[in-house]
Amino acid sequence: MAELLLAHSLRRDRAHLYAHSDEPLDRHAVRRWRGYLRRALGHEPVAYITHSREFYGLDFYVDRRVLIPRPETELLVAETLAWARRFAERESSLPSLVDVGTGSGAIAVALAAQLPGARLYAVDLSTAALAVARRNAVRHGVAERIVLLPGSLLQPLPEAVDLIVANLPYVSEAEMAQLAANVARHEPRSALAGGPEGLDLIRHLLAEAPAQLRPGGAIFLEIGAAQGESALNLARASFPAAAVAVLPDLAGLPRLLRIET
């Protein structure tokens, strides 16, 4: 951490530190470094200090307006891409897609970067978060293909889509009380808290989804490790004829709800 923050204070990468280890430090850089260290010791996430987080091979701008992208969410992107490519082979066109609760835009931007020519919607209740998503879309050259929509869940969508993906807040009340200090003190509560069982927004999304999902479409939702059975029941209630499954992450924990209609 200290090396990363020193590199950031010098406006260099860590490789530069190793290659120039005998280079004297500028006093202004040292002052910045000490400030960064104080913030880190106060449990501020390094990603917020450096305004940088890698996700799916891309570097994203992040600040306290948005949740920091997590490595486990890359499974959501990978599974969505696999489904989208199968759809394209079958239909000879890419699916229409919405990322609900886009936050930093990490999911939408990663999908757009991997699906050249695809147009996506990205929805968030927070206009501040959408400003971060827009910045990341511009950074990675996909801004013209992502339509950013302010609003709640699927309500802003102007049309039905083939594919719904979301990493909605799913932390339960009990889990919120046990969050690590760096998360609890600094990351936006609205991007974490999912109600008593962590399923409030997922329940609402699944209730809205039948009217907004085209026949033959799919839904991919990230869930908590203890929510597999409950998420399956919610999915079956909204889509009784669909193929529904919960997919594990690399640790073998339930992580992804998949619904194929």
Beta strands, then each sheet from edge to edge (+ up, - down):
strand 1: 53-55
strand 2: 58-60
strand 3: 97-100
strand 4: 120-124
strand 5: 146-150
strand 6: 161-166
strand 7: 213-222
strand 8: 243-248
strand 9: 254-260
sheet 1: 1+ 2-
sheet 2: 5+ 4+ 3+ 6+ 7+ 9- 8+
end
